[in-house]
Amino acid sequence: MHTIVATTAQPTIDVIRGIRPDQLGAATPCSEYDVRALVNHLLFWGPSLVGAARKESVPPPAPSEQDADLTAGDWAKSLEAHLDELVTAWSTPDAWEGVTQMGGPMKLPAPMIGGMTLGELVVHGWDLGRATGQSPRWDDDVLRAIHDGAAATAEQGRQMGIYGPEVPVPADAPWLDRLLGLTGRDPAWKP
């Protein structure tokens, strides 16, 4: 999986570059978040996910630090820099070996955390794209690999609150739709 990290992140980076400041209040398919809150979510958890790849415990910032001031305009550069760091960290084979943690004491298999990280890049990239009128595209081989990993841990992901209830999609649907449905997204969602 370490070989697909960069190709997984690039469409999300392209979406981030395409978000206009007037779209920060737009609703997303992730019902808990508008665009601003979803960007904050990515920025908030980013250091912990990078730390997980490096086998370092990096606690997330305090809740009072969670909401970055996105009006300053630097948020896109910060998020892009974070994604670059995430790509670098998870592109090494060592990141996918052994166990690691996401800022807390619970240790989980590194391949599981890495797979969840890739899934987050695709699903939240799609969320942001759909909310802002963009259509990110990922290679089917990438989507299939991420889907298969998500399918293996979907129930645990739901118990952890990472995934919502599964949205049924046809068995022969495109891989992106299958991944979205598996993680609780309606592939037909429109703003």
SULRA-V94744 format. One record per pair of residues at least 24 apart in sequence whose C-alpha atoms are under 10 Angstrom apart, sorted by the first residue. I is the first residue (numbers start at 1). J is the second residue. D is the distance in whole Angstrom. If there is no record, write none. Layout:
i: [I;I]
j: [J;J]
d: [D;D]
This chain:
i: [1;1;1;1;1;1;1;1;1;1;1;1;1;2;2;2;2;2;2;2;2;2;2;2;2;2;2;3;3;3;3;3;3;4;4;4;4;4;4;4;4;4;4;5;5;5;5;5;5;5;5;5;5;5;5;5;6;6;6;6;6;6;6;6;7;7;7;7;8;8;8;8;8;8;8;8;8;8;8;8;8;9;9;9;9;9;9;9;9;9;9;9;10;10;10;10;10;10;10;10;10;10;11;11;11;11;11;11;11;11;11;11;12;12;12;12;12;12;12;12;12;12;12;12;12;12;12;13;13;13;13;13;13;13;13;13;13;14;14;14;14;14;15;15;15;15;15;15;15;15;15;15;15;16;16;16;16;16;16;16;16;16;16;17;17;17;17;18;18;18;18;18;18;19;19;19;19;19;19;19;20;20;20;21;21;21;21;21;22;22;23;23;23;23;24;24;24;24;24;25;26;26;26;26;27;27;27;27;27;27;27;28;28;28;28;28;28;28;28;28;28;28;29;29;29;29;29;29;29;29;29;29;29;29;29;29;29;29;30;30;30;30;30;30;30;30;30;30;30;31;31;33;34;34;34;35;35;35;35;35;35;36;36;36;36;36;36;36;37;37;37;37;38;38;38;38;39;39;39;39;39;39;39;39;40;40;40;40;40;40;40;40;41;41;41;41;42;42;42;42;42;42;43;43;43;43;43;43;43;43;43;44;44;45;45;46;46;46;46;46;46;46;47;47;47;47;47;47;48;48;48;48;48;49;49;49;49;49;49;49;49;49;49;49;49;49;50;50;50;50;50;50;50;50;50;50;50;50;51;51;51;51;51;51;51;51;52;52;52;52;52;52;52;52;52;52;52;52;52;52;52;52;53;53;53;53;53;53;53;53;53;53;53;53;53;53;53;53;53;53;53;53;53;54;54;54;54;54;54;54;54;54;55;55;55;55;55;55;55;55;55;55;56;56;56;56;57;57;57;57;57;57;58;58;58;58;59;59;59;59;59;60;60;60;61;83;86;86;87;90;90;90;90;111;112;112;112;112;114;114;115;115;115;115;115;115;115;116;116;116;116;116;116;116;117;118;118;118;118;118;118;118;119;119;119;119;119;119;119;119;119;120;120;120;122;122;122;122;123;123;123;123;123;123;124;126;126;126;126;127;127;127;127;130;130;130;130;130;131;131;131;132;133;133;137;138;138;139;139;140;140;140;141;142;142;143;143;143;143;143;143;144;144;144;144;144;145;146;146;146;147;147;147;147;147;147;147;147;148;148;148;149;150;150;150;151;151;151;151;154;154;154;155;155;157;158;158]
j: [90;91;92;93;96;111;114;115;118;142;145;146;149;87;88;89;90;91;92;93;94;95;96;111;114;115;118;87;90;91;92;93;142;87;90;91;118;139;141;142;143;145;146;86;87;88;89;90;91;92;114;115;117;118;121;142;83;84;86;87;88;90;91;118;87;138;139;142;87;118;119;120;121;122;125;137;138;139;142;143;146;80;83;84;86;87;118;120;121;122;125;138;80;83;84;87;121;122;125;136;137;138;121;122;125;126;129;135;136;137;138;139;80;83;120;121;122;123;124;125;126;127;128;129;136;137;138;76;77;79;80;81;83;84;121;125;136;80;125;129;134;136;125;126;127;128;129;130;132;133;134;135;136;75;76;77;79;80;125;128;129;132;134;76;77;79;80;76;128;129;132;133;134;76;128;129;131;132;133;134;73;76;132;70;71;72;73;76;71;132;128;131;132;133;70;71;128;131;132;131;128;131;132;191;127;128;130;131;132;190;191;124;126;127;128;129;130;131;132;189;190;191;123;124;126;127;128;129;130;131;184;185;186;187;188;189;190;191;123;124;126;127;128;131;164;184;185;186;189;127;185;127;127;128;131;124;127;128;129;131;132;67;68;69;70;71;75;128;66;67;68;70;124;125;127;128;67;68;70;75;76;79;124;128;65;66;67;68;69;70;75;79;66;67;68;124;79;82;83;120;121;124;67;68;75;76;78;79;80;82;83;68;79;102;103;79;82;83;85;86;102;117;82;83;85;86;102;103;86;101;102;103;104;82;85;86;89;90;100;101;102;103;113;114;116;117;82;83;85;86;87;88;89;90;95;102;114;117;86;89;90;95;100;101;102;103;86;89;90;95;96;99;100;101;102;103;107;108;110;113;114;117;86;87;88;89;90;91;92;93;94;95;96;97;99;100;101;102;110;111;113;114;117;89;90;92;94;95;96;100;101;110;94;95;96;97;98;99;100;101;102;110;100;101;102;103;100;101;102;103;104;105;101;102;103;104;101;102;103;104;105;102;103;104;103;121;117;118;118;114;115;117;118;149;149;150;152;153;146;149;145;146;147;148;149;150;153;146;149;150;153;154;157;162;146;142;143;145;146;147;149;150;143;145;146;147;149;150;179;180;183;146;162;183;146;176;179;180;176;179;180;183;184;185;180;176;180;185;187;180;185;187;189;187;188;189;190;191;189;190;191;191;190;191;176;175;176;175;176;174;175;176;175;175;176;174;175;176;177;178;179;174;175;176;178;179;175;175;176;179;175;176;177;178;179;180;182;183;175;178;179;179;179;182;183;178;179;182;183;182;183;184;182;183;183;183;184]
d: [9;8;10;8;8;8;8;8;9;9;8;9;10;9;10;9;6;5;6;6;9;8;7;10;8;10;10;10;9;6;8;8;10;9;9;8;9;10;9;7;10;9;10;9;6;8;9;7;6;10;9;10;9;7;9;9;9;8;9;6;8;9;8;10;9;8;8;8;9;7;9;10;7;7;10;10;7;8;7;8;9;10;7;8;9;7;8;10;6;7;8;9;10;9;9;9;9;10;10;9;10;9;9;8;7;9;9;9;5;6;7;10;9;9;10;7;7;9;8;5;7;10;8;8;7;9;9;9;10;8;6;10;7;9;9;8;10;9;9;9;9;8;7;8;10;7;6;9;8;10;7;8;7;10;6;9;8;7;8;8;8;10;10;7;9;10;8;9;10;9;8;9;8;8;8;8;9;6;9;9;10;10;8;8;8;10;8;10;10;10;10;8;6;10;8;9;10;9;9;10;9;6;7;8;9;9;9;6;9;9;6;9;9;6;7;9;7;5;8;9;9;7;10;9;9;6;8;10;8;7;9;7;8;9;10;6;8;8;9;8;10;7;9;10;9;9;7;10;10;10;9;10;10;9;8;10;8;6;10;7;8;9;9;9;7;10;10;10;9;8;9;10;8;10;9;8;9;9;9;8;9;8;9;8;10;7;6;6;9;8;9;9;8;8;10;10;7;9;9;9;9;8;9;8;9;10;8;6;10;7;9;9;10;9;9;9;7;8;9;7;10;10;8;10;9;8;9;9;10;8;5;5;9;10;10;7;9;9;10;8;6;8;8;8;10;7;9;9;7;5;9;9;6;7;10;9;10;9;9;8;10;10;9;8;7;8;10;9;9;8;10;9;6;5;6;8;10;10;8;8;8;10;8;10;9;6;6;9;8;10;8;5;7;9;10;7;9;9;7;10;8;7;10;6;8;9;8;6;10;8;10;10;9;7;10;10;9;8;5;7;9;9;8;8;9;8;8;6;7;5;7;8;9;7;5;8;10;7;4;6;10;8;6;9;10;9;9;10;10;7;10;9;9;9;8;9;9;8;10;10;9;6;9;9;6;7;9;8;8;7;9;10;9;9;10;9;10;10;7;10;10;10;9;10;6;8;9;7;8;9;9;10;9;10;9;9;9;9;9;8;7;8;10;8;10;9;9;10;9;10;9;10;9;10;10;8;7;8;9;8;6;9;9;9;9;9;8;9;9;8;6;8;9;9;10;9;6;6;10;9;7;9;6;8;9;8;10;9;10;8;7;8;10;7;5;9;8;9;10;10;9;10;8;8;8;10;8;7;9;7;7;10;10;10;8;8;9]
